Amino acid sequence: MPGSRRLSQRISEGDGISIIVCVADAAAAEHAEAQGAEAVAVSSTIDGIRDATSLPLLWIGTGAPHDADAICIRPEDEPRHHHLEAVVDVRDEEELEQALERLDPEIFLLNAHDIDGDVDPLDAVLELLPDVPAGKLAIAQVEVSTREEVLALERAGVDAVLIAAGNVGVLVGDQPPDV
């Protein structure tokens, strides 16, 4: 796997939090890269995606991954695609513990979907973050609509955020944050 397409490398290098954009077509992938995304995520095969972007591709769909560099799996899944980086999708402390015991992945997807309706999704992700061991990478899958929300995740220690396609440039920001 080429170094420039390793998801773990792309989200751990450089300053600040990385943006990973879910895309549905090659044009959206090209647009996301132009606006500063560090990776793209897809749930189905997209013709021409490798020509449209040089970013790492995270497979979040079902079925066989196509053109992927990394694949999202659940803690109970058996890794079948050993040539791809595994990103383990966890939703609570029990799943995180199961993933550490069974798979010991480098990258966790802290997923705020399908949680209790009384819990704020951002809070759910932030509550899981301290349980991610040092040296592991954390990607938050939570709806964000402002740069301030992205910066809050960054300050908490999240390495990347997985977002829907849209105005990526607003979330990436033009200037690095003041520290």
C-alpha positions as CSV (number, residue, x, y, z in Angstrom):
1,M,0.0,0.0,0.0
2,P,1.6,3.3,-1.0
3,G,2.5,5.5,2.0
4,S,0.6,8.5,0.8
5,R,-2.6,6.4,0.9
6,R,-2.3,5.0,4.4
7,L,-5.2,6.4,6.4
8,S,-3.4,6.2,9.7
9,Q,-0.4,8.2,8.3
10,R,-2.7,10.9,6.7
11,I,-4.7,11.5,9.9
12,S,-1.7,11.4,12.3
13,E,0.6,13.7,10.3
14,G,0.5,17.4,10.3
15,D,-1.2,19.9,12.6
16,G,-4.8,19.8,13.7
17,I,-7.7,17.5,13.2
18,S,-8.3,15.7,9.9
19,I,-11.5,15.8,7.9
20,I,-12.7,12.6,6.3
21,V,-15.6,13.1,3.8
22,C,-18.3,10.6,2.9
23,V,-18.7,10.9,-0.9
24,A,-21.1,9.3,-3.4
25,D,-19.2,10.1,-6.6
26,A,-15.8,10.9,-8.1
27,A,-16.6,14.6,-8.4
28,A,-17.4,14.8,-4.7
29,A,-14.1,13.1,-3.9
30,E,-12.2,15.6,-6.1
31,H,-14.1,18.5,-4.5
32,A,-13.4,17.2,-1.0
33,E,-9.6,17.0,-1.7
34,A,-9.6,20.5,-3.2
35,Q,-11.2,21.8,0.0
36,G,-8.7,20.2,2.3
37,A,-10.0,16.8,3.3
38,E,-7.4,14.3,4.4
39,A,-9.4,11.2,3.2
40,V,-12.6,10.1,1.7
41,A,-15.1,7.4,2.8
42,V,-17.4,5.5,0.5
43,S,-20.1,2.9,0.9
44,S,-20.2,1.6,-2.6
45,T,-18.0,1.3,-5.7
46,I,-17.4,4.5,-7.5
47,D,-16.1,4.5,-11.0
48,G,-13.1,6.8,-11.5
49,I,-12.5,7.6,-7.9
50,R,-8.8,6.8,-8.1
51,D,-8.4,9.2,-11.0
52,A,-10.4,11.8,-9.1
53,T,-8.4,11.8,-5.8
54,S,-5.1,10.8,-4.3
55,L,-6.5,10.7,-0.8
56,P,-6.8,7.5,1.2
57,L,-10.1,5.7,0.7
58,L,-12.0,4.3,3.7
59,W,-14.6,1.7,2.8
60,I,-17.7,2.0,5.1
61,G,-20.0,-0.1,3.0
62,T,-21.1,-3.7,3.0
63,G,-19.7,-6.2,0.6
64,A,-16.2,-6.4,-0.9
65,P,-14.2,-3.2,-0.7
66,H,-13.2,-1.7,-4.0
67,D,-10.2,0.5,-4.4
68,A,-10.0,0.9,-0.6
69,D,-7.0,1.6,1.5
70,A,-8.8,1.0,4.8
71,I,-12.0,-0.7,5.9
72,C,-14.5,-0.1,8.7
73,I,-15.4,-3.2,10.6
74,R,-17.3,-3.9,13.8
75,P,-15.6,-5.3,17.0
76,E,-17.2,-8.8,16.4
77,D,-16.2,-9.0,12.8
78,E,-13.4,-11.3,11.6
79,P,-10.9,-9.3,9.5
80,R,-11.0,-10.6,6.0
81,H,-9.1,-8.0,4.1
82,H,-5.7,-8.1,5.8
83,H,-4.1,-5.9,3.1
84,L,-6.3,-3.0,4.3
85,E,-6.0,-0.9,7.5
86,A,-8.8,-1.8,9.9
87,V,-10.9,0.9,11.4
88,V,-13.0,-0.5,14.2
89,D,-16.5,1.1,14.6
90,V,-17.3,1.3,18.3
91,R,-20.4,2.8,20.0
92,D,-19.8,2.2,23.7
93,E,-17.2,1.1,26.2
94,E,-18.0,-2.6,25.9
95,E,-17.5,-2.5,22.2
96,L,-14.2,-0.6,22.6
97,E,-13.0,-3.2,25.1
98,Q,-14.0,-6.1,22.8
99,A,-12.1,-4.5,19.9
100,L,-9.0,-4.0,22.0
101,E,-9.1,-7.7,23.2
102,R,-9.9,-9.3,19.8
103,L,-8.4,-7.0,17.2
104,D,-6.0,-4.4,18.8
105,P,-6.6,-1.9,16.0
106,E,-4.6,1.2,15.3
107,I,-7.7,3.2,14.4
108,F,-11.1,3.5,16.2
109,L,-14.2,5.0,14.7
110,L,-16.1,6.5,17.7
111,N,-19.7,6.3,16.3
112,A,-22.5,8.4,17.7
113,H,-25.2,6.8,15.5
114,D,-27.8,4.5,17.0
115,I,-27.2,5.7,20.6
116,D,-29.8,6.5,23.2
117,G,-31.9,9.5,22.1
118,D,-31.4,11.2,25.5
119,V,-27.7,11.4,24.9
120,D,-26.0,14.2,23.0
121,P,-24.1,12.5,20.1
122,L,-21.0,14.8,20.6
123,D,-21.0,14.0,24.3
124,A,-21.3,10.2,23.6
125,V,-18.2,10.4,21.4
126,L,-16.3,12.5,23.9
127,E,-17.1,10.0,26.7
128,L,-15.6,7.2,24.7
129,L,-12.4,9.1,23.8
130,P,-10.6,8.6,27.2
131,D,-10.9,4.8,26.8
132,V,-9.0,4.9,23.6
133,P,-5.4,3.9,24.5
134,A,-2.5,6.3,24.0
135,G,-0.9,5.7,20.6
136,K,-4.2,4.7,18.9
137,L,-6.1,7.0,16.5
138,A,-9.7,8.2,17.1
139,I,-12.0,9.2,14.3
140,A,-15.3,10.8,15.5
141,Q,-18.4,10.0,13.4
142,V,-20.8,12.7,14.6
143,E,-22.7,15.5,12.8
144,V,-20.8,18.7,12.9
145,S,-21.8,21.9,11.1
146,T,-19.4,24.5,12.3
147,R,-15.6,24.9,12.6
148,E,-16.1,25.5,16.3
149,E,-17.5,21.9,16.7
150,V,-14.5,20.5,14.8
151,L,-12.1,22.5,17.0
152,A,-13.9,21.2,20.2
153,L,-13.3,17.6,19.0
154,E,-9.6,18.5,18.2
155,R,-9.1,20.0,21.7
156,A,-10.5,16.9,23.2
157,G,-7.9,14.8,21.4
158,V,-9.9,13.4,18.4
159,D,-7.6,12.8,15.4
160,A,-10.2,13.0,12.6
161,V,-13.9,13.6,12.1
162,L,-16.0,11.7,9.5
163,I,-18.5,14.0,7.9
164,A,-21.1,14.1,5.1
165,A,-20.1,15.8,1.9
166,G,-20.8,19.5,1.9
167,N,-18.9,22.6,2.5
168,V,-15.7,20.9,3.7
169,G,-13.7,24.1,3.5
170,V,-15.8,25.7,6.3
171,L,-15.0,22.8,8.6
172,V,-11.3,22.5,7.6
173,G,-10.7,26.3,8.1
174,D,-8.4,28.5,6.2
175,Q,-6.0,29.2,9.1
176,P,-4.6,27.0,11.8
177,P,-6.2,27.6,15.2
178,D,-4.5,30.0,17.7
179,V,-2.9,28.1,20.5
